[in-house]
Every structure is written in C-alpha cells, then in structure tokens.
Amino acid sequence: MTDEGVVVLGIPIPSSSPIFLGIVAVHVVGGLVCTIAGIAAMVAPKRAGRHPAAGAVYYWSLVVVFVSMAALSILRWPHNTHLFVLGILSFGAGTIGRTAKRRLWRSWLRLHIVGMASSYILLLTAFYVDRTCRSGDRCHPWRFGSCPASLVFL
C-alpha cells in the first residue's frame, strides 16, 4: 500500500483503502474486547464462573486480533514485521496458557499463568510499539517493546 493514509479520530491510519480500514476496525474492536476481558479474568476469583468466562472471551478476541493483525501485516509488509512477530508471540503464549489448563498438562497452573500473562503483556506491548513507532520516525521497536515485555520475567 503506497497511499498517503487517512486520519481517523486524530489517529493516523497508513492507508485509506476500504479493505484496510475495515480490517483495522475489526482489529481495534477485537483489541478493546481482549484488553477488557483480560483485566476481567485477572481480577475475577479463580474458580468456575467469571474467570473462565472472561478467559474464553479473552482468548477468542485474541484470535480475532491475531487474524486481523496477520492480514494488516501482509498488507503493510515489510513495515509491520515487528508487529507481526509480537502478534505471533502473543497468540502463541495465549494458546499455550489456554491449552495447558484445558489438557491439564504437568505444571499446568504455572504454564497457564505465564502463558496468559505473557500474552496480555505482549498484546499491550504491540499496541504501545505501534502507537509510538510510526514510519519515518527514528524508532527502534524492539527497544521500546522490551521494557513492558520484560515484566514477563519478574
């Protein structure tokens, strides 16, 4: 995509293509749902009811974010390579966290907590990197993203 883009609600969007804008809209809604559901799962009591329900909403909205991210990255390749990598890592971590609980892997609780927490941190890291690193800026996305992502190892 080589067009000049468009500004929506004060936010620069790198393309004015209707297909691109449609995918961005789905991506933004999925990201908002994912962020809210993640918080809900974190603060909910860890038993049947709210925690697994919020976790399911988190995971399936993460699927929406992942698929839309992949489409947007393909449309903007190679400009969004770093976001593509962060998206793969976030989705992979969330899938490991979810699968560890559902299949009751050995040490499933540790894997679930680390996987889901890593997924959430990487989701927010990708948002932060995207909002702070615009094309043409002198920005090193891995340096900006390493601070929030390092919380995984605390």
C-alpha positions as CSV (number, residue, x, y, z in Angstrom):
1,M,0.0,0.0,0.0
2,T,1.5,3.3,-1.0
3,D,-1.3,5.8,-0.5
4,E,-0.9,8.6,2.0
5,G,-3.3,7.2,4.5
6,V,-6.1,8.9,6.5
7,V,-6.6,10.3,10.0
8,V,-9.5,8.8,12.0
9,L,-10.4,10.4,15.3
10,G,-6.9,12.0,15.4
11,I,-5.2,8.7,14.8
12,P,-3.1,8.4,11.6
13,I,-4.0,5.2,9.6
14,P,-1.4,4.4,7.0
15,S,-3.9,3.5,4.2
16,S,-7.2,4.9,3.0
17,S,-8.2,1.6,1.3
18,P,-11.7,0.5,2.4
19,I,-10.5,-3.1,2.9
20,F,-7.6,-1.9,5.1
21,L,-9.8,0.4,7.1
22,G,-12.4,-2.4,7.6
23,I,-9.7,-4.8,8.9
24,V,-8.4,-2.0,11.2
25,A,-11.9,-1.5,12.6
26,V,-12.3,-5.3,13.4
27,H,-8.7,-5.3,14.8
28,V,-9.5,-2.3,17.1
29,V,-12.7,-3.7,18.4
30,G,-11.1,-7.1,19.0
31,G,-8.2,-5.4,20.8
32,L,-10.5,-3.5,23.1
33,V,-12.6,-6.6,23.9
34,C,-9.3,-8.5,24.5
35,T,-7.9,-5.9,26.8
36,I,-11.1,-5.6,28.9
37,A,-11.7,-9.4,29.1
38,G,-8.0,-9.8,30.1
39,I,-8.5,-7.4,33.0
40,A,-11.8,-9.1,34.0
41,A,-10.1,-12.6,34.0
42,M,-7.2,-11.2,36.1
43,V,-9.4,-9.8,38.8
44,A,-12.1,-12.5,38.9
45,P,-11.9,-15.2,41.6
46,K,-10.1,-18.2,40.1
47,R,-12.9,-20.7,40.1
48,A,-15.8,-21.7,37.8
49,G,-17.8,-18.7,36.6
50,R,-16.4,-15.3,35.8
51,H,-12.7,-16.3,35.4
52,P,-13.1,-19.0,32.8
53,A,-15.9,-17.0,31.0
54,A,-13.7,-13.9,30.8
55,G,-10.7,-16.1,29.8
56,A,-12.7,-17.5,26.9
57,V,-13.7,-14.1,25.7
58,Y,-10.1,-13.0,26.0
59,Y,-8.8,-16.0,24.0
60,W,-11.4,-15.7,21.2
61,S,-10.9,-12.0,20.9
62,L,-7.2,-12.6,20.8
63,V,-7.9,-14.9,17.8
64,V,-9.7,-12.0,16.1
65,V,-6.8,-9.7,16.9
66,F,-4.3,-12.3,15.6
67,V,-6.1,-12.9,12.3
68,S,-6.6,-9.2,11.7
69,M,-3.0,-8.5,12.6
70,A,-1.8,-11.1,10.1
71,A,-3.9,-9.5,7.4
72,L,-2.8,-6.0,8.2
73,S,0.8,-7.1,8.4
74,I,0.6,-8.8,5.0
75,L,-0.9,-5.6,3.5
76,R,1.8,-3.5,5.0
77,W,4.8,-5.8,4.7
78,P,7.6,-5.2,5.5
79,H,6.7,-2.1,7.6
80,N,4.8,-4.2,10.2
81,T,7.2,-7.1,10.5
82,H,7.9,-6.2,14.2
83,L,4.1,-6.2,14.9
84,F,3.7,-9.5,13.1
85,V,6.3,-11.1,15.4
86,L,4.7,-9.6,18.6
87,G,1.3,-10.9,17.4
88,I,2.6,-14.4,16.8
89,L,4.3,-14.4,20.3
90,S,1.1,-13.1,22.0
91,F,-1.2,-15.6,20.3
92,G,1.3,-18.4,20.9
93,A,1.6,-17.6,24.6
94,G,-2.1,-17.3,25.0
95,T,-2.7,-20.7,23.2
96,I,-0.1,-22.4,25.4
97,G,-1.7,-20.9,28.5
98,R,-5.2,-22.0,27.5
99,T,-4.2,-25.4,26.3
100,A,-2.2,-26.1,29.5
101,K,-5.3,-25.7,31.6
102,R,-7.7,-27.4,29.2
103,R,-5.5,-30.5,28.8
104,L,-4.2,-30.4,32.4
105,W,-0.5,-30.6,31.4
106,R,2.0,-31.3,34.1
107,S,2.6,-27.9,35.9
108,W,-0.5,-26.6,34.1
109,L,-1.1,-23.8,36.6
110,R,2.4,-22.3,36.1
111,L,2.1,-22.7,32.3
112,H,-1.4,-21.2,32.3
113,I,-0.4,-18.1,34.4
114,V,2.8,-17.5,32.5
115,G,1.2,-18.1,29.1
116,M,-1.8,-15.8,29.7
117,A,0.2,-13.1,31.4
118,S,2.8,-13.1,28.6
119,S,0.1,-13.0,26.0
120,Y,-1.5,-10.0,27.7
121,I,1.8,-8.1,28.1
122,L,2.8,-8.8,24.5
123,L,-0.7,-7.6,23.3
124,L,-0.2,-4.3,25.2
125,T,3.5,-4.1,24.0
126,A,2.4,-4.4,20.4
127,F,-0.1,-1.6,20.9
128,Y,2.5,0.6,22.6
129,V,5.1,0.0,19.9
130,D,2.5,0.6,17.1
131,R,1.4,3.9,18.7
132,T,4.9,5.2,19.4
133,C,6.8,3.9,16.3
134,R,5.5,5.5,13.2
135,S,7.1,5.1,9.8
136,G,9.7,7.8,9.2
137,D,10.3,8.2,12.9
138,R,13.7,7.3,14.3
139,C,12.4,4.5,16.4
140,H,13.7,1.1,17.3
141,P,10.6,-1.0,18.1
142,W,12.5,-3.8,19.9
143,R,14.0,-1.3,22.3
144,F,10.6,0.3,23.0
145,G,8.9,-3.0,23.4
146,S,11.5,-4.7,25.6
147,C,10.5,-2.7,28.7
148,P,6.9,-3.8,29.0
149,A,7.7,-7.3,27.7
150,S,10.5,-7.7,30.3
151,L,7.7,-7.8,33.0
152,V,7.1,-11.4,31.9
153,F,10.4,-12.4,33.6
154,L,9.7,-10.8,37.0
